[in-house]
């Protein structure tokens, strides 16, 4: 399979914890930059894929996230700024962000992957036809335990990884 792009959730996957941490307070995991670079060196685009309702609550600004993602060396940012329940088409598990990225970068979503620590990431990947990897960092351990209680309990990740480097290794061995 030709892996074109990987969409990486921000909070709990690239760094931070299972809570939202805004730019300036957000800390990457020690392995994140090397994982991003490894994918890019293999010709894979890497995008941030995140829900950030604090923007709607005026606790942060889109430009703060754009500056942060640029500093991390990612190829781009796909962000939902809306509150839960707003009915938008971009808040995960909706696939509006993935569809926008596919349009912007001429991607075939069946040749892309989503890596995240919540089942909303996995469901979005499934709905868009992407591979999905659930990492056990952030809220990942809790997500595994709660999966069967959710309405999408029959949707499973393609792989459960310890962390982002494990996810990257698994994805690249498919290439």
C-alpha positions as CSV (number, residue, x, y, z in Angstrom):
1,X,0.0,0.0,0.0
2,X,1.2,3.5,-0.8
3,X,0.9,5.5,2.4
4,X,0.2,9.1,1.3
5,X,-0.5,10.9,4.6
6,X,-0.9,10.3,8.3
7,X,-3.3,12.4,10.3
8,X,-2.1,12.7,13.9
9,X,-4.4,13.7,16.8
10,X,-2.7,16.4,18.9
11,X,-3.8,16.1,22.6
12,X,-2.6,12.8,24.1
13,X,-1.1,11.5,20.8
14,X,1.7,14.0,20.0
15,X,2.0,15.3,23.5
16,X,0.2,16.6,26.5
17,X,-2.2,14.4,28.3
18,X,-5.8,13.3,28.1
19,X,-6.8,16.9,28.7
20,X,-6.7,19.9,26.3
21,X,-3.5,22.0,26.7
22,X,-3.3,25.2,24.7
23,X,-0.3,26.3,22.7
24,X,2.3,27.7,25.0
25,X,1.5,25.1,27.7
26,X,1.4,22.1,25.4
27,X,4.5,19.8,25.6
28,X,5.4,17.3,22.9
29,X,6.3,13.8,23.9
30,X,10.1,13.3,23.5
31,X,9.6,11.0,20.5
32,X,7.1,13.1,18.5
33,X,9.5,15.2,16.4
34,X,11.5,12.1,15.4
35,X,8.3,10.2,14.5
36,X,7.1,13.0,12.3
37,X,10.5,13.3,10.6
38,X,10.6,9.6,10.0
39,X,7.3,9.6,8.2
40,X,8.3,12.6,6.2
41,X,11.7,11.1,5.2
42,X,9.7,8.2,3.9
43,X,7.7,10.5,1.6
44,X,4.6,10.6,3.9
45,X,2.8,13.9,4.6
46,X,1.9,14.4,8.3
47,X,-1.0,16.6,9.4
48,X,-2.4,17.5,12.7
49,X,-6.0,16.4,13.0
50,X,-7.7,17.9,16.1
51,X,-10.9,19.1,17.8
52,X,-10.3,22.4,19.7
53,X,-13.6,23.6,21.2
54,X,-11.6,26.2,23.3
55,X,-11.5,28.3,20.2
56,X,-15.3,28.6,20.2
57,X,-15.1,29.4,24.0
58,X,-12.5,32.1,23.2
59,X,-9.9,30.4,25.3
60,X,-7.5,30.1,22.3
61,X,-7.1,31.3,18.7
62,X,-6.6,29.3,15.5
63,X,-3.5,31.3,14.8
64,X,-1.9,29.9,18.1
65,X,-2.4,26.4,16.8
66,X,-1.1,27.3,13.4
67,X,2.1,28.7,14.8
68,X,2.5,25.6,17.0
69,X,2.0,23.1,14.2
70,X,4.5,25.1,12.0
71,X,7.1,24.9,14.8
72,X,6.5,21.1,15.1
73,X,7.3,20.7,11.4
74,X,4.0,19.1,10.3
75,X,2.8,19.6,6.8
76,X,-0.4,21.2,7.9
77,X,-3.2,21.6,10.4
78,X,-6.8,20.4,10.2
79,X,-8.7,21.7,13.1
80,X,-12.3,21.9,14.2
81,X,-12.9,25.0,16.4
82,X,-16.6,24.1,17.2
83,X,-18.2,23.0,20.5
84,X,-19.4,19.5,21.0
85,X,-22.9,19.3,19.7
86,X,-22.6,22.2,17.3
87,X,-23.7,20.0,14.4
88,X,-20.7,20.9,12.2
89,X,-19.3,18.5,9.6
90,X,-15.7,18.9,10.9
91,X,-15.8,17.8,14.5
92,X,-14.4,14.2,14.9
93,X,-15.9,11.6,14.4
94,X,-17.2,13.5,11.4
95,X,-14.9,13.4,8.4
96,X,-15.1,16.9,7.1
97,X,-11.5,17.7,8.1
98,X,-10.2,14.5,6.3
99,X,-12.2,15.3,3.2
100,X,-10.9,18.9,3.2
101,X,-7.3,17.6,3.5
102,X,-7.9,15.1,0.6
103,X,-9.2,18.0,-1.5
104,X,-6.3,20.3,-0.6
105,X,-3.6,17.8,-1.2
106,X,-5.1,15.5,-3.8
107,X,-5.0,12.5,-1.3
108,X,-6.7,9.2,-1.7
109,X,-8.1,8.7,1.8
110,X,-7.9,4.9,1.4
111,X,-4.1,5.5,1.3
112,X,-4.0,7.5,4.5
113,X,-4.0,6.7,8.2
114,X,-5.3,8.3,11.4
115,X,-3.4,8.0,14.6
116,X,-5.2,9.0,17.8
117,X,-5.9,8.3,21.4
118,X,-9.7,8.4,21.3
119,X,-12.3,6.4,19.6
120,X,-13.6,9.5,17.8
121,X,-10.3,9.4,15.8
122,X,-10.8,5.7,15.0
123,X,-14.5,6.2,14.0
124,X,-13.5,9.2,11.7
125,X,-10.8,7.0,10.1
126,X,-13.3,4.2,9.6
127,X,-15.9,6.5,8.1
128,X,-13.4,8.0,5.7
129,X,-11.9,4.7,4.6
130,X,-8.5,5.4,6.3
131,X,-6.4,3.0,8.3
132,X,-6.6,3.6,12.0
133,X,-4.2,3.3,14.9
134,X,-5.2,3.8,18.5
135,X,-2.2,4.8,20.7
136,X,-2.2,4.0,24.4
137,X,-0.9,7.4,25.4
138,X,-3.2,10.2,26.5
139,X,-6.8,8.8,26.8
140,X,-5.9,5.7,24.8
141,X,-6.0,3.2,27.7
142,X,-9.4,4.6,28.8
143,X,-10.6,4.5,25.2
144,X,-9.9,0.8,24.9
145,X,-11.9,0.1,28.0
146,X,-14.9,2.1,27.0
147,X,-15.0,1.1,23.4
148,X,-17.7,-1.6,23.8
149,X,-20.0,0.8,25.6
150,X,-20.1,3.2,22.7
151,X,-22.5,3.2,19.8
152,X,-19.5,2.4,17.5
153,X,-18.3,-0.5,19.7
154,X,-18.2,-2.7,16.6
155,X,-15.6,-0.4,15.0
156,X,-12.1,-1.4,15.9
157,X,-8.7,0.2,15.1
158,X,-6.5,-1.6,12.6
159,X,-3.7,-1.5,15.2
160,X,-3.3,-0.6,18.9
161,X,0.1,0.9,19.4
162,X,2.0,1.7,22.6
163,X,2.7,5.2,21.4
164,X,3.4,7.3,18.2
165,X,6.7,5.6,17.3
166,X,5.1,2.2,17.5
167,X,2.3,3.4,15.3
168,X,4.7,4.8,12.8
169,X,6.7,1.6,12.7
170,X,3.5,-0.4,12.1
171,X,2.4,2.0,9.3
172,X,5.7,2.0,7.5
173,X,6.0,-1.8,7.5
174,X,2.8,-1.7,5.4
175,X,4.4,0.5,2.7
